[in-house]
Amino acid sequence: MNRFLTLVCVAIFLMAVSARAQEEQYVLVYNLIQDGDASATSDNSLTALNKYLRAQTELQKFQKMYPDWNGRIVNFRLNYLAAKIAELSGRKNTPVPSANSVA
């Protein structure tokens, strides 16, 4: 019984550590978006565009690594980034399809 309890405790601990790592990785992407917003506000559009592009790449990696992690937030941020990138690069806005709408 003690072994079973130990295994359960270890499993819970590992799940908590994994969830924390996912949240920290998302926060890093979110900070990139915030930096891009700050650069865009200060009329530094090239820096903003580069930060948005980096955030988009990192968020797409994040989405592939953790496909079950809050899809609504990830899709919202991907669409937000697509709009900002389109605005700064002069391209037409093309929203990213949600994971639920992909066949």
C-alpha positions as CSV (number, residue, x, y, z in Angstrom):
1,M,0.0,0.0,0.0
2,N,2.9,2.4,0.8
3,R,4.4,1.8,-2.7
4,F,1.1,2.6,-4.3
5,L,0.7,5.8,-2.3
6,T,4.3,6.8,-3.1
7,L,3.6,6.2,-6.9
8,V,0.5,8.3,-6.7
9,C,2.3,11.1,-5.0
10,V,5.1,11.0,-7.5
11,A,2.6,11.1,-10.4
12,I,0.8,14.1,-8.9
13,F,4.1,15.9,-8.4
14,L,5.2,15.3,-12.0
15,M,1.9,16.5,-13.3
16,A,2.1,19.7,-11.3
17,V,5.7,20.3,-12.5
18,S,4.6,19.7,-16.1
19,A,1.7,22.1,-15.8
20,R,3.9,24.7,-14.2
21,A,6.4,24.4,-17.1
22,Q,3.6,24.8,-19.7
23,E,2.4,28.0,-17.9
24,E,5.9,29.4,-17.7
25,Q,6.4,28.8,-21.4
26,Y,3.1,30.5,-22.3
27,V,4.1,33.5,-20.1
28,L,7.3,33.8,-22.1
29,V,5.3,34.0,-25.3
30,Y,2.8,36.4,-23.7
31,N,5.7,38.7,-22.7
32,L,7.0,38.7,-26.2
33,I,3.5,39.9,-27.3
34,Q,3.6,42.6,-24.7
35,D,7.0,43.7,-25.8
36,G,5.7,43.9,-29.4
37,D,2.8,46.0,-28.3
38,A,5.1,48.4,-26.4
39,S,7.3,48.7,-29.5
40,A,4.3,49.3,-31.7
41,T,3.0,52.0,-29.3
42,S,6.4,53.8,-29.4
43,D,6.4,53.8,-33.2
44,N,9.1,51.2,-33.5
45,S,7.3,49.1,-36.0
46,L,10.2,47.0,-37.2
47,T,11.0,45.9,-33.7
48,A,7.3,45.2,-33.0
49,L,7.0,43.2,-36.1
50,N,10.1,41.1,-35.2
51,K,8.7,40.5,-31.7
52,Y,5.3,39.5,-33.1
53,L,6.8,37.1,-35.6
54,R,9.0,35.5,-32.9
55,A,6.0,35.2,-30.6
56,Q,3.9,33.6,-33.4
57,T,6.6,31.1,-34.0
58,E,7.0,30.2,-30.3
59,L,3.2,30.0,-29.8
60,Q,2.9,27.7,-32.8
61,K,5.6,25.5,-31.3
62,F,3.8,25.6,-27.9
63,Q,0.5,24.6,-29.6
64,K,2.2,21.6,-31.2
65,M,3.9,20.5,-27.9
66,Y,0.8,21.0,-25.8
67,P,-2.2,20.6,-28.1
68,D,-4.6,20.2,-25.1
69,W,-3.5,23.4,-23.3
70,N,-6.3,26.0,-23.4
71,G,-7.0,26.0,-27.1
72,R,-9.2,29.1,-26.9
73,I,-6.5,31.3,-25.5
74,V,-3.8,30.0,-27.9
75,N,-6.1,30.5,-30.9
76,F,-7.1,34.0,-29.7
77,R,-3.4,34.9,-29.3
78,L,-2.5,33.4,-32.7
79,N,-5.3,35.5,-34.4
80,Y,-4.2,38.6,-32.5
81,L,-0.6,38.1,-33.7
82,A,-1.7,37.4,-37.3
83,A,-3.7,40.7,-37.2
84,K,-0.7,42.7,-35.8
85,I,1.7,41.1,-38.2
86,A,-0.6,41.9,-41.1
87,E,-1.1,45.4,-39.9
88,L,2.7,46.1,-39.6
89,S,3.7,44.3,-42.8
90,G,0.8,45.7,-45.0
91,R,-0.7,42.3,-45.7
92,K,-4.3,41.3,-45.6
93,N,-5.4,39.8,-42.2
94,T,-5.8,36.0,-42.4
95,P,-7.0,34.5,-39.1
96,V,-5.6,31.2,-38.0
97,P,-8.1,28.4,-38.0
98,S,-8.9,26.9,-34.7
99,A,-7.8,23.4,-33.8
100,N,-11.5,22.4,-33.6
101,S,-12.3,23.6,-37.2
102,V,-9.5,21.6,-38.8
103,A,-10.7,18.3,-40.3
